[in-house]
């Protein structure tokens, strides 16, 4: 139970940081999406991953109306939760691949022309950087207290 609560807290914190217009060098990384993807590797089943995606979507846009971006975000997050089980490489590499694919997919479906800008490539870089850091944080926090790992 503490593991799931920790994942919910992590996704909620990163989603709220994104909601408050966090930016680095003029670039706003998609912290909610990368937090859901990284956390999905530490859930016990897909339902927990879907729950994390729903929490992030709920916190991103708290309103009765759905926007195109929110629907695309939720669909990509759910697809990443499902896809994590089918990628053949190590989990850290799978995480980075899913972050890159999710970033591309998000902008293909919401703002396709943005893919050719320098800002997109900076955002992709920061998404990969934060995605790797969040995954490493979760991985090493999960190792604390385990004697056989």
C-alpha positions as CSV (number, residue, x, y, z in Angstrom):
1,X,0.0,0.0,0.0
2,X,2.9,2.4,0.8
3,X,4.3,1.7,-2.7
4,X,1.1,2.7,-4.5
5,X,0.7,5.8,-2.2
6,X,4.3,6.8,-3.0
7,X,3.7,6.5,-6.8
8,X,0.4,8.5,-6.5
9,X,2.3,11.2,-4.6
10,X,5.1,11.3,-7.1
11,X,2.7,11.6,-10.1
12,X,0.6,14.2,-8.3
13,X,3.7,16.3,-7.4
14,X,5.1,16.3,-10.9
15,X,1.7,17.0,-12.4
16,X,1.2,20.0,-10.1
17,X,4.7,21.3,-10.8
18,X,3.8,21.1,-14.5
19,X,0.5,22.9,-13.8
20,X,2.4,25.8,-12.3
21,X,4.2,26.4,-15.6
22,X,7.6,25.0,-14.6
23,X,10.1,25.7,-17.4
24,X,13.9,25.2,-18.0
25,X,15.5,27.6,-20.5
26,X,12.1,28.5,-21.9
27,X,11.1,24.9,-22.3
28,X,8.3,23.2,-20.4
29,X,8.9,19.5,-20.1
30,X,5.8,17.3,-19.9
31,X,6.5,16.2,-16.3
32,X,3.0,14.6,-15.9
33,X,3.5,12.3,-18.8
34,X,7.0,11.2,-17.9
35,X,6.1,10.7,-14.3
36,X,3.2,8.4,-15.3
37,X,5.5,6.5,-17.7
38,X,8.3,6.1,-15.1
39,X,5.9,5.1,-12.4
40,X,4.2,2.5,-14.6
41,X,7.3,0.3,-14.4
42,X,6.8,0.0,-10.7
43,X,3.1,-0.8,-10.5
44,X,1.9,-4.3,-9.8
45,X,-0.7,-4.4,-12.5
46,X,-2.1,-2.3,-15.4
47,X,-5.0,-1.1,-13.3
48,X,-2.7,0.8,-11.0
49,X,-1.0,2.4,-14.0
50,X,-4.4,3.4,-15.4
51,X,-5.2,4.9,-12.0
52,X,-2.0,7.0,-12.1
53,X,-2.8,8.2,-15.6
54,X,-6.3,9.2,-14.5
55,X,-4.9,11.1,-11.5
56,X,-2.5,13.0,-13.7
57,X,-5.2,13.8,-16.2
58,X,-7.6,14.9,-13.4
59,X,-4.9,17.2,-11.9
60,X,-3.9,18.7,-15.2
61,X,-7.4,19.9,-16.1
62,X,-9.9,20.0,-13.4
63,X,-13.0,20.9,-15.3
64,X,-16.1,19.1,-16.6
65,X,-15.1,19.6,-20.3
66,X,-12.5,17.5,-21.9
67,X,-9.9,19.1,-24.2
68,X,-8.2,17.5,-27.1
69,X,-4.8,17.7,-25.4
70,X,-6.2,16.0,-22.3
71,X,-7.7,13.1,-24.2
72,X,-4.4,12.7,-26.2
73,X,-2.5,12.8,-22.9
74,X,-4.7,10.2,-21.2
75,X,-4.6,7.9,-24.3
76,X,-0.8,8.1,-24.6
77,X,-0.3,7.5,-20.9
78,X,-2.6,4.4,-20.9
79,X,-0.9,3.1,-24.1
80,X,2.5,3.5,-22.4
81,X,1.2,1.6,-19.3
82,X,0.2,-1.3,-21.6
83,X,3.3,-1.1,-23.8
84,X,5.7,-1.4,-21.0
85,X,5.1,-5.1,-20.7
86,X,5.9,-5.8,-24.3
87,X,9.2,-4.1,-24.8
88,X,12.1,-6.5,-24.9
89,X,14.9,-4.4,-23.4
90,X,15.9,-3.5,-19.9
91,X,13.3,-1.4,-18.0
92,X,15.5,1.8,-17.9
93,X,15.9,1.7,-21.7
94,X,12.2,0.9,-22.2
95,X,11.3,3.9,-20.0
96,X,13.4,6.2,-22.2
97,X,12.0,4.7,-25.4
98,X,8.4,5.2,-24.1
99,X,9.2,8.8,-23.0
100,X,10.5,9.6,-26.5
101,X,7.6,7.9,-28.3
102,X,5.1,9.5,-26.0
103,X,6.6,13.0,-26.6
104,X,6.5,12.4,-30.4
105,X,3.0,11.1,-30.3
106,X,1.7,13.9,-28.1
107,X,2.9,16.5,-30.5
108,X,1.9,14.6,-33.6
109,X,-1.7,14.5,-32.4
110,X,-1.9,18.0,-30.9
111,X,0.6,20.2,-32.9
112,X,2.3,18.4,-35.7
113,X,4.1,21.5,-37.1
114,X,5.8,21.9,-33.7
115,X,8.0,18.8,-34.4
116,X,10.2,20.9,-36.7
117,X,11.1,23.5,-34.1
118,X,14.1,23.7,-31.9
119,X,11.8,24.0,-28.9
120,X,10.4,20.5,-29.5
121,X,13.9,19.0,-29.5
122,X,14.8,20.8,-26.3
123,X,11.6,19.5,-24.7
124,X,12.4,16.0,-25.9
125,X,15.8,16.3,-24.3
126,X,14.5,17.5,-21.0
127,X,11.7,14.8,-21.1
128,X,14.3,12.1,-21.5
129,X,16.5,13.6,-18.8
130,X,13.7,13.9,-16.3
131,X,12.3,10.5,-17.3
132,X,15.6,8.9,-16.6
133,X,16.0,10.7,-13.3
134,X,12.5,9.8,-12.1
135,X,13.0,6.2,-13.1
136,X,16.4,6.1,-11.3
137,X,14.9,7.6,-8.2
138,X,12.1,5.1,-8.1
139,X,14.5,2.2,-8.8
140,X,17.0,3.1,-6.1
141,X,14.2,3.9,-3.6
142,X,12.7,0.5,-4.2
143,X,16.1,-1.2,-3.6
144,X,16.5,0.3,-0.1
145,X,15.8,-2.2,2.5
146,X,16.0,-5.2,0.2
147,X,18.8,-7.7,1.1
148,X,18.8,-9.9,-2.0
149,X,18.7,-7.4,-4.8
